[in-house]
Structures are given as structure tokens and as C-alpha cells.
Amino acid sequence: MKIYTKTGDKGETSLYGGTRVSKAAARVESYGTLDELNAFIGLAKSEISDEKVLNQLKKIQFDLFTVGSEAATPTDKMLLANGKNRLDLMISEKEITELELWMDDFDAELEPLRFFILPSGGKAAATIHVCRTVCRRAERAMVFLNETEEVRPELIKYLNRLSDYLFVLARYISKISGEKEDFWNPSERTN
């Protein structure tokens, strides 16, 4: 099987279910940004050695593919002709709660926040901060898609919670790496 199909040479792509759309469509932007986030998480993993964190990030990468498959499926193609759901897996409250539990565990080991944090804390933590910002963009893309086409609320909620998780994870990685976090404290301006 060749990786190139030449079917996208004119700026269109196929969604799950066969519908052809512009590569600039809101739906394509939403799952494309999820793909970008997944790649950045892979990059972040290359800087992390903590097995617990690596296992969580591997699960998140899997879940992002699950979100992406739904984002790539138009609402009118979710059900097959026989009435069965086209997708075997869909994000649910279970995955959202899982992120919350992981955050609570990390938070218990961190100092309370007193100031905003500048993206910092060493290479691994800074890379997680990049993941967080891409996740926020993925969330915005999903919200934008939802303005014209129905999106299950769990997808937006999952991305919102994931960006929170990534923020807490960046702080945790900074702590276990012995790296200093930089704070945005308006009273300590440096010039």
C-alpha cells in the first residue's frame, strides 16, 4: 500500500464516511490540530523518564486518536445503514474523570499557585507547556466546529480538562526534575 493517494492534490480530503471537503474546513482544522497536539505529546515523552507520567501520556495519545476519529466523522455519518455506531470508541466522562484524578495526584505534591507561571521549568516542562497551548487551540477549533456542526459536549470538555492536566503536569515535571519555575509577578518587573 502506498502512502500517497494523490486524492488531496486539489485541496480536498475525505472525512470518515466518505464525504469530501476542503482541507480548510473547520472539521479538518479540528482533527488536524488534534494530530499536532498528539505529535507534540510524543516529543514531550522523549524528554520524560517518569514511568507513571509516560503511561498517562501514552493513554492520552490513544484518547486523542479517539477524539480525532469522532472529529473526522460528520454527524450524519455517525450511524451506519444498519443503525450501528460507525465508531467503536468514543470519549466519555470516564476519560475526563481520569484526567481529574491524575491532576489531583500531581497537585497534592505541588506548592499552591500564587502567581501565573511563565512557560518554563526545564526542557520537558516547557515542552508540556507547548502541548498545553496547542491543546487550547484544539479546544477552540472544536468549539468553532460546534458553531456550525454538532459536536458531542464530551469532546470539548475532554480537551478543556486535558489542557488543565497539561498545565499541572508541566509543574509536576518541573518539580521532579529539580527545575525552577518562572513566575509572572507584576511587582518584580525586571527593567
C-alpha positions in Angstrom: 0.0 0.0 0.0 1.4 3.4 -1.0 1.2 6.2 1.5 0.4 8.8 -1.2 -3.0 8.6 -2.9 -3.0 11.9 -4.9 -6.7 12.4 -3.9 -5.8 15.5 -1.9 -3.8 17.3 -4.6 -6.7 19.7 -5.3 -7.1 20.8 -1.6 -9.8 18.3 -0.6 -9.8 15.4 1.7 -12.2 12.6 2.7 -13.9 12.5 6.1 -14.7 9.3 7.8 -17.8 8.1 6.0 -16.5 9.3 2.6 -17.7 12.9 2.4 -15.2 15.1 0.5 -14.4 18.5 2.0 -11.9 21.3 1.7 -8.7 20.9 3.7 -9.5 24.3 5.1 -12.9 23.1 6.6 -13.5 23.6 10.3 -13.8 19.8 10.8 -10.4 19.2 9.2 -8.8 22.0 11.2 -10.2 20.4 14.4 -8.7 17.0 13.8 -5.6 18.4 12.3 -4.9 20.4 15.5 -5.5 17.2 17.5 -2.9 15.4 15.4 -0.4 18.3 16.0 -1.1 18.0 19.8 -0.5 14.3 19.7 2.8 14.8 17.9 3.9 17.4 20.5 3.0 15.0 23.3 5.2 12.4 21.6 8.0 15.0 21.6 7.4 15.7 25.3 7.6 12.0 26.1 11.1 11.9 24.6 12.2 14.3 27.4 10.5 12.4 30.3 11.6 9.3 32.2 8.9 9.0 34.9 7.0 5.8 34.0 3.8 6.9 35.6 3.7 10.1 33.5 4.8 8.2 30.4 1.9 5.7 30.8 -0.5 8.6 31.3 0.7 10.3 28.2 0.5 7.1 26.2 -3.1 6.8 27.2 -3.8 10.4 26.3 -2.3 9.9 22.9 -4.6 6.9 22.4 -7.6 9.0 23.6 -6.6 11.9 21.2 -6.9 9.4 18.3 -10.3 8.5 19.6 -11.3 12.2 19.8 -9.8 12.7 16.3 -11.8 9.9 14.8 -15.0 11.4 16.0 -13.9 14.9 14.9 -13.3 13.4 11.4 -16.8 11.9 11.3 -19.7 14.2 10.2 -22.7 13.9 12.5 -24.9 12.5 9.7 -22.3 9.7 9.2 -22.1 8.6 12.8 -24.6 5.8 12.3 -24.2 3.1 9.7 -27.1 2.0 7.4 -27.8 -0.9 9.8 -28.2 1.6 12.7 -24.9 0.7 14.5 -22.5 3.4 15.5 -19.7 3.9 13.0 -17.1 4.3 15.8 -16.2 1.6 18.2 -14.7 4.0 20.7 -15.9 7.4 21.9 -14.6 9.7 24.7 -16.8 9.6 27.8 -16.9 11.0 31.3 -14.6 8.1 32.3 -11.7 9.6 30.4 -12.5 13.1 31.7 -12.6 11.9 35.3 -9.3 10.0 34.8 -7.6 13.3 33.9 -9.1 14.9 37.0 -7.8 12.1 39.2 -4.3 12.4 37.7 -4.3 16.1 38.3 -5.4 15.7 41.9 -2.4 13.3 42.5 0.1 15.8 41.0 -1.5 18.8 42.7 -1.1 17.1 46.1 2.7 17.2 45.6 2.9 20.8 44.4 3.2 24.2 46.1 -0.1 26.2 45.8 0.0 28.7 43.0 0.4 32.3 44.0 1.3 33.8 40.6 0.9 33.0 37.0 3.6 30.7 35.6 5.7 31.6 32.6 6.2 28.6 30.4 9.5 27.3 31.8 10.7 24.7 34.3 13.3 22.9 32.1 13.0 21.4 28.6 10.5 18.7 29.4 8.2 21.1 31.3 8.5 23.7 28.6 7.6 21.2 26.0 4.5 20.2 28.0 3.6 23.9 28.1 3.7 23.9 24.3 1.4 20.9 24.4 -1.0 22.8 26.7 -1.2 25.8 24.3 -1.8 23.5 21.3 -4.5 21.7 23.3 -6.2 25.1 23.9 -6.1 25.8 20.2 -7.6 22.3 19.6 -10.3 23.1 22.0 -11.0 26.4 20.3 -11.1 24.6 16.9 -13.6 22.1 18.3 -15.8 25.0 19.7 -15.6 26.7 16.3 -16.7 23.5 14.6 -19.6 23.2 17.1 -20.9 26.5 16.0 -21.8 25.1 12.5 -21.9 21.3 13.1 -23.0 19.5 16.2 -20.1 18.2 18.4 -20.7 16.0 21.4 -20.1 18.1 24.5 -17.7 15.4 25.9 -15.1 16.2 23.2 -14.9 19.9 24.2 -15.0 19.0 27.9 -12.2 16.4 27.4 -9.9 19.0 25.7 -10.7 21.6 28.3 -9.7 19.2 31.1 -6.7 17.9 29.1 -5.2 21.5 28.9 -5.7 21.8 32.7 -3.9 18.4 33.1 -1.0 19.5 30.9 -0.6 22.7 33.0 -0.4 20.7 36.2 1.8 18.1 34.6 4.3 20.8 33.5 4.5 22.0 37.1 5.0 18.4 38.3 7.7 17.6 35.8 9.5 20.8 36.7 9.4 19.8 40.4 10.6 16.2 39.9 13.3 17.4 37.5 14.6 19.9 40.1 14.0 22.8 37.6 12.9 26.2 38.7 9.6 27.6 37.6 9.5 31.3 36.5 6.6 33.3 37.8 4.8 36.3 36.3 4.8 38.6 39.3 3.9 42.2 38.2 5.7 43.7 41.2 9.0 42.0 40.2 9.4 43.5 36.7 13.0 43.2 35.5 13.6 46.5 33.7 
